[in-house]
Amino acid sequence: MEGLKMSDQKRADNRSRFKVLLAAILLPLSLIVATSPSASAEPTVINWWAWNPGGPVDDNPHIKAFEAANPDIKVVLRNLAYEDYKNALRLAVTTGEGPDVFGVQVGPLTDQYASSAEDLTSYLSKSVLGSGWKKKMIGADQLVSAGKQVASPFYISAAGLLWYNKTLFDKNKVTVPTDLASFKAACAKFKAVKINCFIHGAKDAWVNLDMFQTISNQIDPGNFYKAIKGESKFNTPNYVKAFSTWKSLFTSGLVQKGSLGTPQYMDAYDSYMKGSSAMILLGSWQNPQMTKTSAALNAKTYAGTNAGKFLHMAVPMPGLVAKAKTGALFGGPDLGWAMSSTSKNKAAAWKWIEFLTIGEGQKIMAGQGNQPANISVPIDTSDFLSSSQKGVVEMQAKALATMIGQREIPNADVQKALADALSAVAAGTQSATAAATAVQKAINLAYGL
């Protein structure tokens, strides 16, 4: 019996020694497994689709800053021209293969992809902005569709600004226009020195719509945003007058010949940036052109011209009608970032959206001269060419706080009807009265009036 006990004891001792030996073998193996690359250690990939301001794919400042702070997430950017972007996104949503995070504009694009986007309301409420986030972001309500917060606003664009080349104005002793008479006087002086006065790319519907809204707000401030939704009439004397004023820009020579065949980007824009034209209608998205960084880039882009030496400034579009009410800007989020409802990496996708629209991404935008959506982040003017340009930002800040309406027309059919009418009136194939009637008809059909 004692022998059996000893045998049992030996077996127990052997088992103990085996366990110790096994542990000694497995411990370094476990360390090797823990420190070796594996599928779980690979960063989460977020596919980001953009048209603006995606920037360079390989050297994107937002991606570089985000990935440095979040090494466990990799952002892959697909940056496309706007029309290509819309076509690609439409196909991707249809097939179920698309981005985790994608951009939308206020209006039809937000409505179109509302069903494909995650509702960001709860995400924003749980962010550092807290439950009062709506009051801490500009224009977030414009990215709501069917009660869903489709996207979080990135940066704000206000339209209705006349950008002018201050260097050309000073050199030729031309006064910046404040009304129609001084506008014509400025153009006469520039014409005398063979510089085009005001360049307009009337081939593009969006800039024609911007000009028409500007004119309408000078005649009857704010009513445009009611009329375009059928809440008031569009076929009234005020809109006939707005169409007539639009037509006069072409017949008076304020808008250059051949404008109906000229796109705003890049033909009209290039003419302005090169110094061949003194003024252009754009918006606050042009702010980055006041920086030293952009000046250096322009010098290379437009080599052989004085592009990098020009000082750009902006004022609200001067009054184009008698007794015009000027100074009102219209706009909202230039774009917002939406999260695909089918994304398999929603936590990481939100982290990216939060970075872009609330966190450090807002400071990057501000450093480029853009107006951040997060009201706590001011525009950084440290890279501006001149301290005088700070006045442009101050003017915009006041106007942004009291924007008269949103830039995008909410209904796509009404938008097209107005764009078509503007082209027809400018070409002389439709009267101002007929144009107002045609747009009213589109509004009636769109809203069942």
C-alpha positions in Angstrom: 0.0 0.0 0.0 2.8 2.4 0.9 4.4 1.6 -2.5 1.2 2.5 -4.3 1.1 5.8 -2.4 4.7 6.5 -3.4 3.9 5.7 -7.0 0.9 8.1 -6.9 3.1 10.8 -5.3 5.6 10.4 -8.1 2.9 10.6 -10.7 1.6 13.7 -9.1 5.1 15.2 -9.0 5.7 14.4 -12.6 2.4 16.0 -13.6 3.4 19.1 -11.7 6.8 19.3 -13.4 5.1 18.7 -16.8 2.7 21.6 -16.2 5.6 23.9 -15.2 7.6 22.8 -18.3 4.6 23.3 -20.5 4.0 26.8 -19.1 7.6 27.7 -19.7 7.2 26.6 -23.4 3.8 28.3 -24.0 4.6 31.6 -22.3 7.1 32.8 -24.9 4.9 31.4 -27.6 2.0 33.5 -26.3 4.2 36.6 -26.3 5.1 35.9 -30.0 1.5 35.4 -30.9 0.5 38.6 -29.1 3.2 40.7 -30.8 3.0 39.2 -34.3 0.9 40.9 -37.0 -2.6 39.3 -37.3 -5.9 40.1 -38.8 -7.2 41.6 -35.6 -4.2 44.0 -35.4 -4.9 45.4 -38.9 -6.4 48.9 -38.9 -10.1 49.4 -39.6 -10.5 50.7 -43.1 -12.9 53.6 -43.7 -13.8 54.3 -47.3 -14.4 58.1 -47.7 -16.0 59.4 -50.9 -15.8 63.2 -51.6 -15.9 65.7 -54.4 -15.1 68.8 -52.2 -12.9 69.5 -50.4 -11.4 66.1 -50.5 -8.1 67.5 -51.7 -5.1 65.4 -52.6 -5.7 61.7 -52.2 -2.1 60.9 -51.2 -1.4 63.9 -49.0 -4.7 64.9 -47.5 -4.2 67.0 -44.4 -7.3 65.7 -42.7 -6.4 62.1 -43.2 -2.8 62.7 -42.0 -3.9 64.3 -38.8 -6.6 61.8 -38.1 -4.5 58.7 -38.7 -1.7 60.1 -36.5 -4.2 60.4 -33.7 -6.0 57.1 -34.6 -3.4 54.6 -35.8 -6.0 51.8 -35.6 -8.1 53.4 -38.4 -7.1 53.9 -42.0 -9.1 56.3 -44.2 -9.1 55.7 -47.9 -10.2 58.6 -50.0 -12.0 58.4 -53.3 -12.1 62.0 -54.7 -14.2 62.6 -57.8 -15.4 65.5 -59.9 -18.9 66.5 -58.8 -20.9 65.0 -61.7 -18.8 61.8 -61.6 -19.3 61.6 -57.9 -23.0 61.7 -58.1 -23.1 59.0 -60.8 -20.7 56.8 -58.8 -22.6 57.2 -55.6 -25.9 56.5 -57.2 -24.5 53.2 -58.6 -22.8 52.3 -55.3 -26.0 52.7 -53.3 -28.0 50.7 -55.8 -25.5 47.8 -55.6 -24.9 48.0 -51.9 -21.2 48.5 -52.4 -20.1 51.9 -51.5 -18.4 54.2 -49.0 -18.6 54.2 -45.2 -18.7 58.0 -45.2 -19.8 60.2 -48.1 -20.6 63.8 -48.7 -24.0 65.4 -49.5 -25.2 68.9 -50.3 -28.1 70.6 -48.8 -31.3 70.0 -50.9 -32.0 67.2 -53.4 -28.8 65.3 -52.6 -29.6 65.1 -48.9 -33.1 64.0 -49.7 -32.0 61.5 -52.2 -29.7 59.6 -49.9 -31.6 60.0 -46.6 -32.8 56.4 -46.8 -29.2 55.2 -47.3 -27.7 57.2 -44.4 -27.5 56.5 -40.7 -29.4 59.0 -38.5 -26.6 61.0 -36.8 -28.9 62.5 -34.1 -27.8 60.2 -31.3 -24.2 60.3 -32.3 -24.1 64.1 -32.2 -26.0 64.1 -28.9 -23.3 61.9 -27.4 -20.4 63.9 -28.8 -18.5 66.6 -26.9 -21.1 69.1 -28.1 -23.7 67.4 -25.9 -27.5 67.6 -26.0 -27.3 71.2 -27.2 -25.3 70.4 -30.3 -27.8 72.0 -32.7 -27.0 75.5 -31.2 -23.3 74.8 -31.5 -23.3 74.1 -35.3 -24.2 76.3 -38.2 -26.8 75.0 -40.6 -27.2 71.4 -39.2 -31.0 71.7 -39.7 -30.4 72.1 -43.5 -29.1 68.5 -43.5 -32.3 67.0 -42.1 -34.6 65.0 -44.3 -37.8 63.2 -43.2 -36.9 63.8 -39.6 -33.4 62.2 -39.9 -30.1 64.0 -39.4 -28.7 62.8 -42.6 -25.3 64.4 -42.3 -23.1 66.5 -40.0 -22.1 69.9 -41.5 -18.5 70.4 -42.4 -18.0 74.0 -43.4 -20.3 76.9 -44.3 -20.6 78.6 -47.6 -22.4 81.9 -48.1 -23.2 83.1 -51.6 -23.9 86.6 -52.9 -20.4 88.0 -52.7 -18.6 90.0 -55.3 -14.9 89.1 -55.2 -12.5 91.7 -56.6 -8.9 91.9 -57.4 -7.8 94.8 -55.1 -4.4 94.9 -56.8 -6.0 95.7 -60.1 -8.4 98.2 -58.5 -5.6 100.1 -56.8 -3.3 100.1 -59.8 -6.0 101.5 -62.1 -7.5 103.8 -59.5 -10.9 102.2 -59.7 -13.4 102.5 -56.9 -15.1 99.3 -55.6 -18.7 99.5 -56.8 -21.5 100.0 -54.3 -24.5 100.3 -56.7 -25.3 99.9 -60.4 -24.0 103.3 -61.4 -20.6 102.8 -59.8 -20.5 99.2 -61.1 -20.8 100.6 -64.7 -18.3 103.3 -64.0 -15.8 100.7 -62.8 -16.3 98.6 -65.9 -15.8 101.6 -68.1 -12.4 102.3 -66.5 -11.3 98.6 -66.8 -12.4 98.5 -70.4 -10.3 101.5 -71.2 -7.2 99.6 -70.0 -8.3 96.3 -71.8 -9.2 94.4 -68.6 -12.5 92.6 -68.5 -14.6 94.0 -65.7 -16.9 91.3 -64.4 -16.6 87.7 -65.6 -19.6 85.3 -65.3 -19.8 81.7 -66.4 -23.5 81.6 -67.4 -23.1 78.1 -68.9 -23.3 76.8 -65.3 -26.8 76.8 -63.7 -25.5 77.0 -60.1 -23.9 80.4 -60.5 -26.9 81.8 -62.4 -29.1 80.6 -59.5 -26.8 82.4 -57.1 -27.1 85.6 -59.1 -30.8 85.4 -59.3 -31.2 84.8 -55.6 -29.0 87.8 -55.0 -31.1 90.0 -57.2 -34.4 88.7 -55.7 -33.1 89.5 -52.2 -32.3 93.0 -53.3 -35.9 93.5 -54.5 -37.9 91.6 -51.8 -35.5 90.2 -49.1 -36.3 86.7 -48.1 -39.5 86.1 -50.1 -37.6 84.0 -52.6 -37.4 81.1 -50.1 -41.1 81.1 -49.5 -42.1 81.5 -53.2 -39.8 78.7 -54.3 -41.6 76.3 -52.0 -45.1 77.5 -53.0 -45.7 79.4 -49.8 -46.1 82.6 -51.8 -46.5 83.3 -55.5 -43.6 83.4 -57.9 -45.4 84.8 -60.9 -45.6 88.3 -59.5 -44.2 91.7 -60.6 -41.2 91.4 -58.2 -40.0 88.2 -59.9 -40.7 89.6 -63.3 -38.5 92.5 -62.3 -35.8 90.1 -61.0 -35.8 88.3 -64.4 -35.6 91.7 -66.2 -32.7 92.8 -64.1 -31.0 89.5 -64.8 -31.5 90.1 -68.5 -30.1 93.6 -68.3 -26.7 92.3 -67.1 -26.3 90.8 -70.5 -27.8 93.6 -72.6 -25.9 96.3 -70.8 -22.5 94.6 -71.2 -21.8 94.1 -67.5 -21.6 90.4 -68.3 -19.1 89.6 -71.1 -20.1 88.4 -74.5 -20.1 84.6 -74.9 -20.9 84.1 -71.2 -23.6 81.5 -72.0 -20.9 79.2 -73.4 -18.5 79.9 -70.5 -18.4 77.7 -67.4 -17.7 79.4 -64.1 -15.2 76.7 -63.2 -12.7 76.8 -64.7 -12.9 79.3 -67.5 -14.4 82.3 -65.8 -12.5 81.5 -62.6 -9.2 81.2 -64.4 -9.8 84.6 -66.1 -10.3 86.2 -62.7 -7.4 84.4 -61.0 -5.0 85.3 -63.8 -5.9 89.0 -63.5 -7.6 89.1 -66.9 -10.9 90.0 -65.2 -11.3 92.3 -62.2 -14.5 90.8 -60.5 -16.4 87.6 -60.2 -19.5 86.4 -58.3 -18.5 83.6 -55.8 -19.0 82.9 -52.2 -17.2 82.5 -48.9 -15.6 79.3 -50.2 -13.2 81.6 -52.0 -11.7 82.7 -48.7 -8.7 80.4 -49.0 -7.5 82.5 -52.0 -6.7 85.3 -49.5 -3.9 83.1 -48.0 -0.1 83.1 -48.7 -0.4 79.3 -49.2 -2.8 79.8 -52.0 -0.9 82.7 -53.5 2.2 80.4 -53.8 0.2 77.7 -55.4 -1.5 80.1 -57.8 1.9 81.4 -58.9 2.7 77.8 -60.0 -0.7 77.0 -61.4 -0.9 80.2 -63.5 2.8 80.4 -64.3 3.6 83.3 -66.6 1.0 85.6 -65.0 0.9 87.7 -61.9 -1.6 85.4 -60.2 0.4 84.9 -57.0 0.8 88.6 -56.4 -2.9 89.6 -56.4 -4.7 90.7 -53.2 -8.3 89.3 -53.3 -11.1 90.9 -51.3 -14.9 90.6 -51.2 -18.0 92.7 -50.6 -21.7 91.9 -50.8 -23.0 92.2 -54.4 -23.7 95.9 -55.1 -27.3 96.9 -55.7 -28.4 96.1 -59.2 -31.8 97.7 -58.9 -33.0 101.0 -57.7 -33.4 101.2 -53.9 -31.8 97.8 -53.6 -31.4 96.3 -50.1 -27.9 94.9 -50.1 -25.7 93.0 -47.7 -27.8 89.8 -47.2 -26.0 86.6 -47.8 -27.6 83.2 -48.2 -26.2 79.7 -47.7 -25.5 77.1 -45.2 -23.3 73.9 -45.1 -21.4 73.6 -48.3 -21.6 69.9 -47.6 -22.1 67.5 -44.8 -20.6 64.1 -44.1 -23.1 61.2 -43.9 -22.5 57.6 -42.7 -23.8 54.7 -44.8 -26.5 52.8 -43.0 -24.9 49.6 -44.3 -21.4 50.4 -43.1 -19.8 47.5 -41.2 -17.5 49.9 -39.3 -19.9 52.5 -37.9 -17.9 53.2 -34.7 -14.8 54.1 -36.8 -16.9 55.9 -39.4 -18.4 58.1 -36.7 -15.0 58.8 -35.3 -14.0 60.1 -38.7 -17.1 62.2 -39.1 -16.7 63.6 -35.6 -13.1 64.5 -36.3 -14.1 66.3 -39.5 -17.2 68.2 -38.3 -16.5 68.8 -34.6 -12.9 68.2 -33.8 -9.5 68.9 -35.2 -10.7 68.8 -38.8 -12.6 72.0 -38.1 -9.3 73.7 -37.1 -7.7 72.5 -40.4 -10.6 74.0 -42.3 -10.3 77.3 -40.3 -6.6 77.4 -41.1 -7.4 77.3 -44.8 -9.7 80.4 -44.5 -13.0 78.4 -44.5 -15.8 79.1 -42.1 -16.1 76.0 -39.8 -19.6 74.6 -39.0 -18.5 74.4 -35.3 -19.2 77.9 -34.0 -16.5 77.6 -31.4 -13.8 77.4 -34.1 -13.0 80.9 -35.6 -11.4 81.4 -39.0 -7.6 81.5 -38.7 -6.3 84.6 -40.5 -2.7 84.1 -39.7 -1.9 83.0 -43.2 -3.7 85.9 -44.9 -1.6 88.1 -47.3 -2.8 91.3 -45.7 -4.4 92.4 -42.4 -7.0 94.3 -44.5 -8.4 91.0 -45.6 -9.5 90.3 -42.0 -12.3 92.8 -42.7 -13.8 90.4 -45.3 -14.0 87.6 -42.7 -15.6 90.0 -40.1 -18.2 91.1 -42.7 -19.0 87.5 -43.5 -19.3 86.5 -39.8 -22.0 89.1 -39.3 -23.8 88.1 -42.4 -23.5 84.4 -41.6 -25.2 85.0 -38.2 -28.3 86.4 -40.0 -28.3 84.5 -43.3 -31.5 85.3 -45.2 -32.0 81.8 -46.5 -30.5 78.5 -47.7 -28.6 78.4 -51.0 -29.9 75.2 -52.4 -33.4 75.0 -53.9 -35.1 72.1 -52.1 -36.9 70.6 -55.0 -34.9 69.3 -58.0 -37.7 69.9 -60.6 -38.2 73.5 -59.4 -34.4 74.1 -59.4 -34.2 72.9 -63.0 -37.2 75.0 -64.1 -35.6 78.1 -62.7 -32.2 77.3 -64.2 -33.7 76.7 -67.6 -35.7 80.0 -67.4 -32.6 82.0 -66.5 -30.7 80.5 -69.5 -33.7 81.3 -71.8 -34.1 84.8 -70.6 -30.3 85.5 -70.9 -30.4 84.1 -74.5 -33.4 86.2 -75.4 -35.7 83.3 -76.1 -38.1 83.8 -73.2 -39.5 87.0 -71.7 -39.3 87.8 -68.0 -43.0 87.4 -67.6 -43.0 84.0 -69.4 -40.1 82.9 -67.2 -41.9 83.7 -64.0 -45.0 81.9 -65.2 -42.9 78.8 -66.2 -41.3 78.6 -62.8 -44.7 79.0 -61.0 -46.0 76.1 -63.1 -43.1 73.9 -61.9 -43.7 74.9 -58.3 -47.4 74.1 -58.6 -46.6 70.6 -60.0 -43.9 70.0 -57.4 -46.1 70.9 -54.4 -49.5 69.9 -55.8 -50.8 73.5 -55.8 
